[in-house]
């Protein structure tokens, strides 16, 4: 042990949030924010309230100063990115009404972002998109099989191809419903 080194600091018996002093001693790794000493990790988990400016811990649901309740800025940015991704998937789903290829990209994007959206209101949109895409796929397979069987045995395959129109109407309705709920900032409910 170095004789010139200062003695080791003993830990404070009170946790940081219970300290009453307004000014914290200058200690490496500790930041003073006006409300007492806060460890640097905790200081990073705080953000100012967008309404009144009071510093809010990221674990709190409401601002103690004004009562504002909203997601932390990082969470809001993450949800905005996920909402943009959901809009792109709905757009690709709409384009797939004219050609089936964009549906493959929509399904891949929906699966890629579905895990990131867990625990948010956007989770229902990604589930809705995946269920819709798989539903229309299996309906399309059923229509093609019915058309082939009808042509093979009944010689009326082209008329059975019209059975796909209700499937397309169902698909279009689900795209419109999901897109409008997303535009309103609401989850998709009422399957």
C-alpha positions in Angstrom: 0.0 0.0 0.0 1.3 3.4 -1.0 1.9 5.6 2.1 1.0 8.8 0.2 -2.4 7.5 -1.0 -5.5 8.8 0.8 -7.3 6.3 3.1 -10.1 4.3 1.4 -13.5 5.9 1.6 -16.0 4.1 3.7 -19.4 3.6 2.1 -22.2 5.9 3.2 -24.9 4.0 5.3 -27.7 5.9 3.6 -28.6 5.2 -0.1 -28.1 8.1 -2.4 -31.8 9.0 -2.8 -32.2 9.4 1.0 -29.4 12.0 1.5 -30.7 15.4 2.6 -27.7 17.5 1.8 -28.2 19.9 -1.2 -24.5 20.0 -2.1 -22.6 16.8 -2.5 -18.9 16.6 -1.9 -16.7 16.4 -5.0 -16.2 12.6 -5.4 -15.1 11.0 -8.6 -17.9 9.2 -10.4 -20.6 11.2 -8.7 -22.5 14.1 -10.2 -24.4 16.8 -8.3 -27.7 17.8 -9.9 -29.2 20.2 -7.4 -31.2 17.5 -5.6 -28.3 15.8 -3.9 -25.6 13.5 -5.0 -26.6 11.1 -7.8 -24.4 8.5 -9.2 -23.5 8.9 -12.8 -25.4 5.9 -13.9 -28.6 7.3 -12.3 -28.0 10.7 -13.8 -28.0 9.2 -17.3 -31.4 7.6 -16.5 -33.0 11.0 -15.9 -34.5 13.3 -18.4 -36.2 16.7 -18.1 -40.0 16.9 -18.2 -41.0 18.4 -21.5 -43.7 20.5 -19.8 -42.2 21.9 -16.6 -38.5 20.9 -16.8 -38.4 18.9 -13.6 -35.9 16.0 -13.8 -37.7 12.7 -14.0 -36.2 9.3 -13.4 -36.7 6.9 -16.3 -38.3 4.4 -14.0 -41.1 6.8 -13.0 -44.4 7.0 -14.9 -45.3 10.6 -14.0 -43.6 13.9 -13.4 -43.9 15.0 -9.8 -43.9 18.7 -10.8 -46.8 18.8 -13.3 -48.2 15.3 -13.6 -47.1 14.8 -17.2 -47.1 11.1 -18.1 -45.4 10.0 -21.2 -42.6 7.7 -22.4 -39.0 8.8 -21.8 -37.4 10.5 -24.9 -35.4 7.4 -25.9 -38.6 5.3 -25.7 -40.5 7.9 -27.7 -37.9 7.8 -30.4 -37.9 4.0 -30.5 -41.7 4.0 -30.8 -41.6 6.5 -33.6 -39.1 4.3 -35.5 -41.3 1.3 -34.9 -44.4 3.2 -36.1 -42.5 4.2 -39.3 -41.7 0.6 -39.9 -45.3 -0.4 -39.4 -46.4 2.2 -41.9 -43.9 0.8 -44.4 -45.3 -2.7 -43.9 -48.9 -1.5 -44.4 -47.7 0.3 -47.6 -46.1 -2.9 -48.9 -49.2 -4.8 -48.0 -51.3 -2.4 -50.0 -48.9 -2.7 -53.0 -49.2 -6.5 -52.8 -52.9 -6.2 -53.8 -51.5 -5.5 -57.3 -48.5 -7.8 -57.3 -47.7 -10.5 -54.7 -43.9 -9.8 -54.4 -44.2 -6.9 -51.9 -46.0 -9.2 -49.5 -42.8 -11.2 -49.0 -40.9 -8.0 -48.1 -43.8 -6.9 -45.8 -43.7 -10.3 -44.0 -40.0 -10.1 -43.6 -40.1 -6.6 -42.2 -43.0 -7.4 -39.9 -41.1 -10.4 -38.5 -38.0 -8.3 -38.1 -39.6 -5.6 -36.1 -42.1 -7.7 -34.1 -39.7 -8.6 -31.4 -38.6 -4.9 -31.0 -42.2 -3.9 -30.6 -43.0 -6.3 -27.7 -44.4 -4.4 -24.7 -45.6 -1.4 -26.7 -48.9 -0.5 -28.3 -47.3 -1.2 -31.7 -47.0 -4.9 -30.9 -50.6 -5.4 -31.9 -49.9 -3.9 -35.3 -47.1 -6.2 -36.1 -49.1 -9.2 -34.9 -52.0 -8.0 -37.0 -49.8 -7.7 -40.1 -48.2 -11.1 -39.7 -51.6 -12.8 -39.2 -53.1 -10.9 -42.1 -50.2 -11.8 -44.5 -50.3 -15.5 -43.5 -54.1 -15.5 -43.7 -54.2 -14.2 -47.2 -51.4 -16.6 -48.2 -53.4 -19.6 -47.1 -56.6 -18.2 -48.6 -54.8 -17.8 -51.9 -53.5 -21.4 -51.7 -57.1 -22.6 -51.1 -58.4 -20.6 -54.0 -55.7 -21.9 -56.4 -56.4 -25.5 -55.3 -60.2 -25.0 -55.7 -59.6 -23.4 -59.2 -57.3 -26.3 -60.2 -59.8 -29.0 -59.0 -62.7 -27.1 -60.6 -60.9 -26.9 -63.9 -59.8 -30.5 -63.7 -63.1 -32.1 -62.8 -65.9 -29.6 -63.4 -64.4 -27.7 -66.3 -65.3 -24.4 -64.5 -62.0 -23.3 -63.1 -62.2 -19.7 -64.2 -65.5 -19.3 -62.3 -64.0 -20.7 -59.2 -61.2 -18.1 -59.4 -63.8 -15.6 -58.4 -63.9 -17.2 -55.0 -60.7 -15.2 -54.3 -62.6 -11.9 -54.4 -63.9 -12.2 -50.8 -60.3 -13.1 -49.7 -59.0 -9.9 -51.4 -61.8 -7.9 -49.7 -60.9 -9.3 -46.3 -57.2 -8.5 -47.0 -58.0 -4.9 -48.1 -60.2 -4.3 -45.0 -57.5 -5.5 -42.6 -55.0 -3.2 -44.3 -57.3 -0.2 -44.0 -58.2 -1.0 -40.4 -54.6 -1.4 -39.4 -53.4 1.7 -41.2 -56.2 3.9 -39.7 -55.5 2.6 -36.2 -51.8 3.3 -36.6 -52.5 6.8 -37.9 -54.7 7.4 -34.8 -52.0 6.1 -32.5 -54.1 3.2 -31.2 -53.4 -0.5 -31.0 -55.4 -2.9 -33.3 -58.2 -4.6 -31.4 -61.5 -6.3 -32.2 -60.2 -8.9 -34.5 
